[in-house]
């Protein structure tokens, strides 16, 4: 029997690349890892840095290219979907493209063809912007009421997956900054889960800037706070989408990294 196949959809993006790097560092190389890209073939330096990988060009709007993955590697065991138009303003400017890419209909259709042999686990990356932003510490069961097209497309994606697929874990992430460590999903994880995923801190953009300034030895008094309403981002943005992450902590038994420690780790990694 061959190694379990893990497919990272959107593996050429920021989160996808870090996930590939993390998979490559696992002892004994337990997985056969593949990833998808859309626009540009991955450079040779990627394979030099990470190791042997299978790269497939896939159009997430049409699903073209997905069949070549299973034709080459057979049925995947786990599919991690990192592919998305994740810039809110870009979603506002082209809502049809945002919906077509962020709602993974072709991906679910392809994964559903393996139902006779057992459905692969889909780990789908969602966002904290599915919440309206009128309270603090949203829980997974709180109502979703997105205020911008990005959030709305992610709500549509969550609903589509839950209605059309049987084996999934949906992770609502907060701001992702590097280096980002991957939380392993054990076999005992229920196959239908929706989890808030983020750090243990509730921090504003100003507080984040102050932490970076302090760690770099800058004068943080030069950082001035302004109301979010006074900033024209070109798109509606929820005011407070801090999430309650106690469920994922309890389920996986993990210790989350405080923001200040995460930034310090990022700076230290850049020195090597």
Buried (B, 14 or more C-beta within 10 A) or exposed (E): EEEEBBBBBBBBBBBBBBBBBBBBEEEEEEBBBBBBBBEEEBEEEBEEEBBEBBBBBBBBBEBEBBEBBBEEBEBBBBBBBBBBBBEBEBBBBEBEBBBBBBBBBBBBEBBEEBEEEEBBBBBBBBBBBBBBBEEEBBEBEBEBBBBBBBBBBBBBBBEBBBEBBEBBBBBBBBEBEBEBEBBEBEEEBEEEBBBBBBBEBBBEEEBBBBBBBEEEEEEBEEBEEEEEEEEEEEBBBBEBBBBBBEBBBEBBEEEBBBBBBBBBBBEEEEEE
